Amino acid sequence: MTRRTFLGLVVAAGVATQVRSLLSAQDVQYIRAVERAQKDRPSSIGTTGRIAPTSEPGDPLVVRGRLRNVVGTAAAGAIVFAYHTDRGGLYDDPSKGPHSWRLRGWARTDREGRFTFETIRPGSYPNSNNPPHVHFTAFLPNGERYHAGELELSMTRPAGAPVPEEASVELKLRAQDRF
């Protein structure tokens, strides 16, 4: 191995370590935010939850979902935590700092892993072409928790969509998304 090759490998390893550290820091920040949000989790949760209050400006949206565990069977009795942006594309109340997720809600899955959220259509991030989306986190009855994915919506409300607009999502938990 030449000295140049060796130095290249050392630099690459250092960059990889910095990237892993940055990702780990972001994961820690996200996990702390999820834990903070769970302090506001209602004591009684039904199979239908509300993310945005009825007074929130925006087009009504109903999200119907199904949660499957890592082996593909229905994840019964799980708590699904969901959050998204307001119609202007913002997540947070500026006075509460980042990851306060102003629009958020919880629902419990039924025996078939089904849940519903009533909310508004989220907006795309300001000055962005990132599609509007809803984030999901799952808390299983055995205490495991997972990043459960997201529902991506079209950039604009489809012409002729019913009011409220309806969307469905199938969430399958993956072992690598456990945290």
ABEGO torsion letter per residue (X at the ends): XBAAAAAAAAAAAAAAAAAAAAAAAAAAAAAAAAAAAAAABBABBBABBBABBAABBEBBBBBBBBBBBAAGBBBBGBBBBBBBBBAAGBABBAAAEBGAGABBBBBBBBAAGBBBBBBBBBBBBBGBABBBBBBBBBBBAAGBBBBAEBBBBBABBBBGBBOBBBBBBBBBBBAAABX
